[in-house]
Structure formats: C-alpha cells, structure tokens
Amino acid sequence: HYPLRRQRQMCIRDSLISYYLNEQLWAYDNGKKKLLSIWVENYKTSDHTIAFLDNNNNDFSMYQNGKITKLEDVLTGINELNYKVGENLVAYNYQNEFKINYGGECFNISFNNEPTSYKAGRNIVAYTDPGEQSFKAFYRGKLFTIEDFVPNWYTIGDNMVFYKDQLNNLKVFYLGEVKNLSNQEVFNIQVQDNICSYMEQGQFKVFFEGEIITLEYSKPTTTTLENNSLIYKGPTGSLKYFDGNTGKIITSERVTNYEVNLNIVTYQNSSGRNRIFYKGKIY
C-alpha cells in the first residue's frame, strides 16, 4: 500500500487493521487502536505485521504483537527503501544489505549482493541470488538453497514456495524440502495461505499439507482462495468448497455469483435469492 497524503485508506487483514488519515498511520489490533506515526507516506500491511517508513522520525519501523520496533535509521531517501511484508516478518534491502526481521531478531542475509527478486510469506522469504545465480529461501531462521539455477517463475504461501524450474517442472519447497509436483504443463496456479490450486491435463488439483488431491476432472468456472479455504464453481454452476480432504458441494443449484469473506460464503442463486453458507449450513 502506497497512500498519498491527506487520503483516507484502510487495510483489513485477518487479525489486524491499518488505516491512514491525514498523514497519520493507525493500527486497530485486539480491540484497541494505536497511533504508529504522525507522518507516514509509505506503509504495507499483512495479517499480523505492519511495516512503515516514518517520515517524522526518519526511520523504518514495524508493528507486530502490539509493539513498534525500529528497524533502521533512514536519514536520506526514506521513501525509496525497498521492502516486503510477510505475515510475521519483514524483508528489506538497505545500504546494499539484504535483511530479514523474524521472531524479534534481525538476520543479515547478504552484503553487496541484493536479490534480483524476493517474496515474503509466513515464516519464509524466497529470493534469487544474483551472485550465485541460484534460488534460495530463508525459512524459520535458516537458509536453504532450493535450486542451483534461477526459476522461470515462483510465488509464495505459508511455509512454502511454488516455482517452475528451468525445465518448467512445477515444484514446491515445503517445510524445508523440495517436492516435484508435475512434469506436465500446469496452468491457473493460485496460492493463498497453505493451499495451492492448479490445472494439470484437464484436472483441477490442490496441494495441501504435503499432498496432491484431484478435485475435478474439468476446469472450474471460478475459484477463490481465502483464509485456508477454497471455494469454486463447477462447470454446471454448482458451488463447492475444499475442506482439507475432498471437494464438497455447498449447493447443487446454479449460482450466478458469490463472495467469500473469511469463512463465510454469500451467494445468489438463479432465482435471485441470496444465501449464506457458514460452517456447513445454509442460511
């Protein structure tokens, strides 16, 4: 999020709300609001962490677990600092050094060797090393070399990294180990939290908790991943969800549209009636 001055902006996550008003940055956390800075032009928010460039004090700070922690003193070019926010960590480049703040500790990852690209998730940061031309990960305080080559593509979730290697094979770095998912052409890859969905040879599949599960033998009309759940419309218009084991039907009637908010699904049937699905029941 890169708000402009005097704009009102709000970012709502699973357990943390950040909002920006008249150059001030506020957090609403655990039922209480807290002023983070009276002058901020640049900030980013995840489910549990807010990182921001404090123009008033000329520093780069993070808010996590009810506390503000100063990460760096930034005397010049404060709004040019490159950083990313994972659910429970902050990764950034500063003065030719790549650093990660995780678990209340600052890890100096590399000096004079800033990553070509990097992405942050929960407990994990994946990045490309330009010096070695390799693909690496910081995971729970340890460094791993995932591949000796830079991947063609990659994305990140909770505790895992999905990527296509130089041969375009789909792989996952999961809980500290690499697993090959497919040697075929894979399309429509979506990753959110601890679920990855994708299409392989006309089959709709998910990777969940280390296992590959086939949900459908045709492509869904739409898919939504949110809050460790997967909601999707089948080819006939029926609405289904993935509960961690198999795909289950919410309703067999044709659904025109739907929305997902955390664990609540609201949808409209072909008759124009609105329904709510929550914890296995329709209201």
Secondary structure, 3 states (H helix, E strand, C coil): CCCCCCCCEEEECCCEEEEEECCEEEEEECCEEEEEECCEEEEEECCCEEEEEECCCCEEEEEECCEEEEEEECCCCHHHCEEEECCCEEEEEECCEEEEEECCEEEEEEECCCCCCEEECECEEEEEECCCCEEEEEECCEEEEEECCCCCEEEECECEEEEECCCCCEEEEECCEEEEEECCCEEEEEEECCEEEEEECCEEEEEECCEEEEEECCCCCEEEEECCEEEEECCCCCEEEECCCCEEEEECCCEEEEEEECCEEEEEECCCCEEEEECCEEC
